[in-house]
Structure formats: structure tokens, C-alpha cells
Amino acid sequence: MITYIGLENIISPLGITAEENFNQIKQGNTSINYHRGIGFGHENIFLSKLKNTPSFYELLSQCLQAVIKGTEDELILSKDTIVIISTTKADIKENITTPIIAAIKKLTKEFQLQQQPIVISNACISGVLAMNTANNFIKAGIYKNAFVIGADVVSDFVLYGFQSLYAISDKPCQPFDKNRTGISLGEGAGGVFMSSDKNVFKSTCFEFVEGTSSNDANHISGPSRTGEGLVRTVNNSLALAQLKPSAIDFISAHGTGTSFNDEMEAIAFSRLGMNTIPLNSLKGYFGHTLGAAGLIETAICLQSLRNNLLIKTLGFEEDGASEKINITTQNITTEVTTILKTASGFGGCNASAIIRKLK
């Protein structure tokens, strides 16, 4: 059975559709800006923040509504449809004990959902893991359709936590660059629709080939020095897809801009024999949007497939990892058929997904 994916949407400071966001980053525009006095010690911080910041629920609702418009109206009401939500901290700014329950109840009521949404919260791989979960449900025949929506907002809880790890950059993040100094946080939402029926898409859809996850349990906040978890999940996804690494045209990496993460990814892709495959990080445009990152970045991947355009890694100037990888330094117009999306997160978790154009 084939799982189809499309109808991508992005809500960020750069726009409220995937097309708007793609056009903005194609021009090299970033949503990361300087914000005064918002850090733990009233530090000035670079981050990507929405104007008139909507609530976590508002982001979910707006993104889901946008994706629904691309398919048949009754699908959201079907018992064969599941809504899967990815997030790291949800509405923790308003409710520190149960930050997700209220939003799920409101979402279920507003959209008259027949099934209670499933929440995937597994650090920064949540978005990719949510798509993998949808794929597994569809291929197992449990559901025919899945709306997968991810969202996170920048709260004091999240910002102060990353500050305590000395992980926040004192400038817009520079993934994989020699002079990188850490991450820039971001907020926003991303969404896709996945189905066993390609005829329910009102626009061109793609094949969600396979996706897996792996946990090397290296450290609560530090990635494996050998890239073990990332190597395992990519190898597993390739094996399930019956593909060799050379079949991948492009890699959308996690690329946070921290020394440990970027080094780990470079080592992992070297071990996988994927050094020469063009690779980017989108964190320089959107910041690290946590539970939304996997979906926002996948939406950009789908736009790249639609436009045969690979986006450069904003902020990258000079190699900053021990292993050489093929980081995009400019936008590249080329035929793109198959993309690998990866994500890595706290606790040693890693996930990957392979998406390609339909034959």
C-alpha cells in the first residue's frame, strides 16, 4: 500500500502558507530578529517570533483548517481519519501541569472529530515521528487518512531552559558553520495531509515511502559522538524502502547550529556514505521550532519537489565539522525526485523519512 502526502501548510513570521514561506526563503529572507530583554536575565535574544503571538491552540486550529481546504470537506469528519499533533511543550505558558489537554478538547469540538487526536511529543523529532506514525497507521489499515499538525510557541519555560544549557546563540544561528554559537529558537506551525487515496488531494501529492526512528540513549541532552542513532534510523528507512543511499537526491538535515548536533550529523552522514549528497538546514530561516520543525521543514521539502529547487543553508560560510558533507551554499535549480528528512533530539532520539515524486 502506498501512503500519499501533500497539502502542506506553514504558519511562521514569513507567511501563512507553504508557498509564501518558500518564496521568502528562496529570496534569502529570515524570520530571526533581535528581541530586547526577553531572556532569563533580561538578555537580548535572537529568535523567530510571530507578531501578536497566537496561542498554541490558535496555531493548531489555523494550520489544520488550511490543510483541510485542500481535500474533500467530509474527510475530517470520517471515522477513517485521524488527527495527529506534534509538539514539545504545547501550551505550557498557560498550563504547566496539563499543557495539551485543553487544546485537544477544543480541537475535537471545533472540527467535530470522530476520533480523539493523538499527540506525539518526543523532543525535536516529534514532527517527523508524527508523520511516521501516520504512515504506519495507514499502511496497517487502521486509518485511511491523517492530518498531521505540529506547533510550538516560545515560552519563558523553553527559552530559559535552553539558556541554562548555554545553547542559545548570541547571533542568528549558523548551522554547520565553523563560527556557530548555538541555536535560535522559533515559533510556528506546520501541517501535511497523508492518505491511502491519492484522489482526495486537490493538488499534486507525493509518496511517503518509509520512515523510522531510533534511540541511542546517549545522554539526556547531548547527541551521540558517533551519530549512532541517526545512522540506525536512516539505514532502517532505506532498508524498508529498498533504496540505496545513492537514490537520495537531497537531505533536509536537523542542523541546529550547536557544535555537538552539527558534528554528530556530519559524522553520521559520513558513516552512511552520503557525504556528496546535497544537504541543507532550514534553521537559519525559521529558527528551531521544536515540535513544529519536522513538519515545517517537510513542507519546504515538498515545495522543493514541486519547484525543483534546493534551498541554501542560511548562515553557513565555512565548514565547522570534522567530516566533510555537501552543504548547500546557494539555491540550486535541479531535478529533485527523492528527499530524505532527518531529525534528532534530546535523550538520543532520531527519526528519518523518505519522500519522493510519484512515478
Secondary structure, DSSP 8 states (H G I E B T S, - for coil): --EEEEEEEEEBTTBSSHHHHHHHHHTT---EEEETT-STTS--EEEE--TT---HHHHHHHHHHHHHTTB-GGGGG-TTEEEEEE-SSTTTTT-SSSTTHHHHHHHHHHTT-SS--EEE--GGGHHHHHHHHHHHHHHTTS-SEEEEEEEE---HHHHHHHHHTT-B-SSS--TTBTT---B-BB-EEEEEEEES-GGGBSS--EEEEEEEEEE----SSS--TT-HHHHHHHHHHHHHHT--GGG--EEE----S-HHHHHHHHHHHHHTT-TTS-EE--HHHH-B-GGGHHHHHHHHHHHHHHHTEE---TT--SB-SSS---B--S-EE----EEEEEEEEGGGEEEEEEEE---
